[in-house]
Amino acid sequence: RYDDLKNMLDQNKDFLKLEAMKRIIGMIAKGKNASSLFPAVVKNVACKNIEVKKLVYVYLERYAEEQQDLALLSISTFQRGLKDHNQLIRASALRVLSSIRVPIIVPIMMLAIKDGMTDMSPFVRKTAAHAIPKLYSLDPDQKESLIEIIDKLLSDRTTLVAGSVVMAYQEVCPERVDLVHRHFRKLCNLLVDVDEWGQIAILSMLTRYARTQFTDPNKYIFLIPFYVEYDSFDDKPFYEEESSSDSDEEKIKEKLPKYVMDPDHRLLLKCSKPLLQSRNSAVVMAVAQLYYHLGPRQEVSVVAKALVRLLRGRREVQAVVLQNIASMTLMRKGIFEAFLKSFYVRSTDPTHIRVMKLEVLTNLATESNISIILREFQTYVRSSDKQFVAHTIQAIARCATNIEEVTDTCLAGLVSLLSNRDEAVVAESIVVIKKLLQMNPSQHCDIIKHMARLVDNIQVPMAKASILWLIGEYSEFVPKIAPDVLRKAVKHFPSQENIVKLQIINLAAKLFITNQRQTKLLAQYVLQLGKYDQSYDIRDRSRFIRHLIMPSSELANGQIHKHAKKILLAPKPAPVLESPFKGSRDAYQLGSLSHAINAEANGYQKLPDFPETQPDPSVRTVEPVTTDRRRPGRTARSKPPKKKSFYSDEDSSEESESGSSSSGSEDSESDSGDSSYSESESGISDSDKVKKKTVTPALAAASDISSDNKFHFIKHPLMMAYSTGQTNKSGYTTLDSEESSGESGSSSSEEESSEEEVKPPPKRQTKRKKETVNLLDLDDFSPPSVSPSKSSTSLLTPMLASDLQGLSLGGANHVEMAGTSSGKSYELLHRVTGGGLSAKYRYPRSPCIYSDTMITVELEFTNSSDSPIQNIHIGEKKLQAGLKVHDFAEIDAIEPGSSKTSTMGIDFCDTTQPLVFDICTKSRKFNVSVKIPVGELVKPVSMAQTEFLNQQGILSGMNENKGKVNVPETIQSSINKKVMEIVNVCIVPSTQSNIHRLVYVLYAGKTAHGGSVLLLSIDLSESGEAKLIVNCDKMVIGSMVFKQVKEALT
Amino acid sequence: MIHSLFMVNSHRDIFMEKHWKTAVKRSICDYFFNALEKASSPEDIPPVISTPHHYLITVYRDRLYFVSVIGKEVQPLFVIEFLHRIMDTFVEYFNECSERVIKENYVVVYELLEEMLDNGFPLATESNVLKELIKPPNILRTVVNTVTGQSNVADHLPTGQLSNIPWRRSGVKYASNEAYFDVTEEVDAIIDRSGSTVFAEIHGSIDACVKLTGMPDLTLSFVNPRMLDDVSFHPCVRFKRWENEKVLSFVPPDGNFTLCSYHIGSQGMVSIPIYVKHNVHYAGSGGKFEVTVGSRHTMGKIIEDLRISAVMPKQVTNVNLLPSQGEYSFKPVEKEVVWDVGRMAPGKPPSIKGILSLQAGVPAPEEKPTVTVHFKIQQLAISGLRVNRLDMYSEKYKPFKGVKYITKAGKFQVRT
């Protein structure tokens, strides 16, 4: 039939062959059968022309399966191709060999894949990885050897291969978790550099992997709701046993096993986070589902913004993303609350998108935003899309049931819809009102009456049935109307839909029970009609009802009859209006096909539950082939994803150098707003400087007609240097028009010089910025450098996860803070005045168990008299404004010569005013006062250096006390100790070292009551002169601390 | 993953098919046609359709349907995104994605599909790599090829495919080196009937046209980078440097690409450059329609290409309006009034008013038409975003650099 084509293929000329192949491909593309040409085509597999060859490959992939014997003719050519020196030829030979699906050549394929796996070219290796699932689908018996190949390919370090081999893994052996262990960290770190499709595959594979290897980060939150306020991923140590207390809260906390996120778990979360900024919606969704399924609850919210951004995308993307958001909002409402308005419906949205948006809006409804949502719904009800209106009505009903405050409002609104002209709207309203009324029928008698009136006009069966049911159920509220409704309904019985007929029978039965006198005949009539109905459902029902309510004489003693009332008029629970997303859909992994179709798709694998106990984390440890391995089990910080590949480090350092001036100026720009244009314009020649000051945003955006050189610059103050004023033809304003301005030579030197000139002001910031970077890097490598200074009692304080650590490092940051209990004790009561009872108090610097704002005071009572002293307790207290005291537990008795300690908590309100109170014994009363040294008002806070510097920047001016102290040699070595004695602060790990400095220490604390930050820095130079800076929001405390520290150091 | 792909036109003809695994019968598309039957508009077809043995994932764009057949569990977005990428590639090769060009260039299309997917898994999707593998058709090359017998298909692996920057081809040379950046912002807004803003946000994108020799390394910085807290990037942008320094550092692909797109949400203040006053009401068999538009917050820039459209309720049979500027049209089938205002000169705000004729015998409509506004403002980024500077490293020459700002209306709707 295709003789001409066969002829052309048999010719020697390449262009004829090409022409013929093109036509054949055209046939395939149109879906015509071209298999009869197979012998003619297969001959050309060895053709030299690359395009002919490719097209022959396309043909073979399509038809080889059908003509296996003939296809074998081509195999030897492929085998030759596999040995070609051109990697593209090797790859395409491997590709076509694995794609022709001829079972006989399975061994050849296997060999080819094994060869390809070790090929020099990563592209061929990638092709080999692609061939694995093909071979597997052809012959599943090869699984074992394929797994071996996958295992080897997984260790490939090129990004090109990583994605493909993970896809093969997913296809062939997703259950072999053990293969992943060794590559987990590598894959995490490579993630950003893999291509988009590979990222998706890796993310979904790692999600499953993590579900088997890490414990649930939210487990304890589920157990104890109030625990939510703690950062669960912060491995903060809880109070130790010795701070015994009887408060319940304390006990529960002690029982709680603390949750420590595995550093690898944290690594995965951290490495996937930047991908939220991918342009590919599937990647974003893959990260979102990873966070949703693996992240600690409070971190999931980071995905919201990215998902909302996707809503601007293509229609299909929108639909799928909305579906997933709807599922997420069901479980975690809070994540998307801030984005409520992004789900508002536009008139141009297609219906299924609108319905999905409604679903999300309804899920997001809470007491606080319900009024906004209802107002929005009001606009939707007026829409001309009736299907959408019906969904809106259902949504209103769901809001009404979920949020009690608005039930009545919604009901009133829905009732007003009953007078709508559109029948579909009315019908839908009736159906939902019926459901709402069931919640509280007695109050809404008038609505029931109103609905009864509607029954004549409504034609929509579901609505009619709803009204009839409602009247039957609540006939007691409308005793007069009900029989009449029945009478009317019965008239049209034969012409009704089945669902209405059933309800008429129901109504008749119920009324027969409650109001036999009026309705007996009607009921008999209905049942008679039902008996001869066409539908057996209705015949069944009427037979059943008949025997239930009017038993025939021979069955008169029927037991059921007695209970007819109970059966028919049993109180029925109100239906719960639930999201259609609830239930089945939750079960599927977000973003999966199964989730989209709400049914289990072929090959769907359920996401495993977290294991109860953490499997051995050391399996992921690899022998130190690479430098970025951490010791297992250690709670060190996880490493940020290292940009390997072409973002080489050298070049980045160079970049940061050159970029530093601009970044510095950027900083200042944001601080001081518009006026800082002058700083950011580093390349402006002097003559322009005067003009620059006048630059305001308004001017900047002003007309672009001016052709004056300087004015043109003003227009685009942000653009580089001098511009020619030549407004570009296409409306581009020149960024750097050096070429067009003839004066390039002179001006470029000018640029450089002026750049240098402008540099000094932003220098400070630049430097700071760099420090920051340094700090981060160093932190990554070295263990936390906080050395607890002389800890006598190593009490562990709950610490604030500082912002910086919160997300990036928080998981494993383990800073131990020891309150240095100052041994110093003060006298409370002298034994002479106390008649033998003496008391001392001291500040142990342990966290107060009574309240966060209180300070622990330890009292020691000693009995130096010769008789026991009994019933020591606190009597009258003279409390200054705001002071709060938690009394110590009453001491029963102290034997002569012995002593007892007790603790009390005092909230000093961040003042040094003494607390005056009475200590009572059985017989006597002593007036005492507790004074607090200012340093004890502070609690230590762990802080990163960056944050410290930030805070210090904020607390300047009045809040800063600065001075120089000459520190004698003797003290120099013990500065740390001295400071710690005076102020209860903790050292900020600092990385700044300088040969000219002997000591450079930063301390941070905050006041117990108000939480005002107290920062202290000591910078001791070789000359013995120390620069002391104290910053505190509370000026008084700041200056007092400053004075005391200064005294201590001299 | 993707078994087969069917391309369907608006007349429901399957005009091209491609199979990556064992061929799937065309009849599978009947499920799709059934769904199409049920949907009220092509837009309304569900993206995922489930059939007894396969799943169909469909995208609709430029009046074409791409129906892909899926055999196993896979992320639907993966497939959707990929199908759109195929269409994007077609647009890049043939300047449009229509039935005509696909049929005309079926060989190139087939070769492209073959390169992009292997066994249903994506293989090469970067347009720079594809263009090296398969040269885009143009008349000159067709002539040369027929004369010399060269082919469109490369016999070497593109270097980009192997490198860590697959998006850029190597050995790029230009006589004049240029880099242009278009900052385009679209304002999405919903304005309620009283004129207050219910919801407003800005979607911006920075489209670049980079024609630079060699392997340039560019750094783009902004005057106010803090505005960009919700950004997505082309894969070439280095995340790390953005996170640390808030600059865009990248080795650009050759030619046109979208560098980044950003979203400035409703939380921030979005200034709306236009206001619309409207008055629509129905009485008996007629109605009144009046719309006035004016500009504000435009920083002295002029609003261009202003176009107002409204879809009238179906009871409206005709309109008789008088615009103070521009002209209007009414499509009686779609019931759409389009008022093309054009350039909005400073001075009196343009307005249009007149009467609506309603169909007799049916009650007056309840719903009021939603007014959709289109406009364009040159030389203004409504968010205030400004590019600070562009630096180039690792190449010696001085490129010509330019930046252009445009603000457009996105989905800008006024409820009446």
Interface residues (C-beta under 8 A of the other chain):
Chain A: D14 F15 L18 K22 I25 G26 I28 A29 K30 G31 N49 I50 E51 K54 L55 Y57 V58 E61 R62 E65 N86 Q87 L88 I89 A91 R95 S98 S99 R101 S121 P122 F123 T127 H130 A131 P133 K134 S137 T159 L160 S164 M167 V192 D193 D195 E196 W197 I200 S204 P274 Q277 S278 R279 N280 S281 A282 V284 M285 A286 K305 A306 V308 R309 R312 R314 R315 E316 V317 A319 V320 V321 A338 F339 K341 S342 Y344 R346 S347 T348 P350 T351 H352 E376 T379 R382 S383 S384 R421 G591 S592 L593 S594 A596 I597 A599 A601 N602 G603 Y604 Q605 K643 S645 F646 Y647 D651 S652 E654 E655 S656 S658 G659 S662 S663 E666 E669 S670 S680 P697 A698 A701 A702 S703 D704 L718 M719 M720 N728 S730 G731 Y732 T733 T734 L735 D736 S737 E738 E739 V773
Chain B: I14 F15 M16 E17 K18 H19 W20 K21 T22 A23 R26 S40 S41 E43 D44 P46 P47 V48 S50 Y55 I57 T58 V59 Y60 R61 I70 G71 K72 E73 V74 Q75 P76 L77 F78 I80 E81 F82 H84 Y106 V107 V109 Y110 E111 E114 D118 N119 F121 P122 L123 T125 T146 G149 S151 N152 V153 A154 D155 H156 L157 Q161 L162 S163 N164 I165 P166 Y180 D188 I190 D192 V198 F199 E201 H203 D217 T219 S221 F222 V223 N224 P225 R226 D229 D230 V231 S232 F233 H234 P235 R238 F239 K240 R241 E243 N244 E245 K246 V247 S249 V251 T258 S261 H263 G265 S266 Q267 M299 G300 K301 V311 P313 K314 P363 P365 E366 E367 K368 T370 T372 Q378 Q379 L380 G384 R386 V387 N388 R389 L390 D391 Y393 K398 F400 K401 G402 V403 K404 K411 Q413 R415
